[in-house]
Amino acid sequence: MKGLKKITSYILITFVLLITVISLLGIWEIISLEDVMRKIFTSLFIIFVASVIVLFIFSVIIRDSSDDKN
């Protein structure tokens, strides 16, 4: 469990650094920020929806299977 937390924290740090770099490039008008931010938020929304579905599956279906064994 401790290893999972460490991996998750590194992934979140990487996301924050990546979004920071993209934002700085947009501020300096090196890249078009509107297109990039729209794609980032759309991708994050898709990941969020997929995570909600997986959480539902784990909490309802798999949990019920383990309760039946007890």
N, C-alpha and C positions, 0 to 999 in steps of 0.2 A: 504494500500500500504506500509505503514511503517513497519507493521508486516511481510509482505512478504519479504522485504529487510533484516530484522533481521534474519528471518529463513534461507534465502539463504546464508547470511554471515556465520551463524553457520555451515551450511552444507559444505561450502567451507573450513572453518577452519578445520573441521573434516577430510575432504579429504586430506588437506595439512599435518595434523598431522599423518594420517594413512600412507601416502606415505613416510613421513620422517622416521617413525618407521621401515617400510619395508626396506627402503634404508639402514638404520643403521644396521639392522639385516643382510642384504646382504653384507655390508662392512666387518662385523665381521665374515662372512662366517658361520652364524648360519643357514641361509636358502639359497637355490639356487636362486640367484637374476635374472638370465636370464629368467627362467620360470615364475616367479612372475611378472616381469616387462612386459613381452610379454602379459600375461593375463590382466594386468592392462590397458595397452595401447589398447588392443583389446576391452575391456569392455568400456573404455572411447570413443573409436571410434563409437561403437554401440550406446551409449547414445547420442553422438553428432549427428549422422545421424537421430536418432529418434527425437531429438529436432528440427532439421532442418525441418523435415516433419511436426511436430506439429506447428511450427512457420509458415510454408507455409499455412497450413490449416487455422490457425487463421487469418493470414493477407490477404489471398485471398478470401476464401470461406465465412467465417463468416463476414468479413468486407463488402463484396458485399451484403450480406443479410441485414445488417444494413443500407447500403446506399439506398437500394430499398425502405425501409420504410420511409425514409426522403423524 
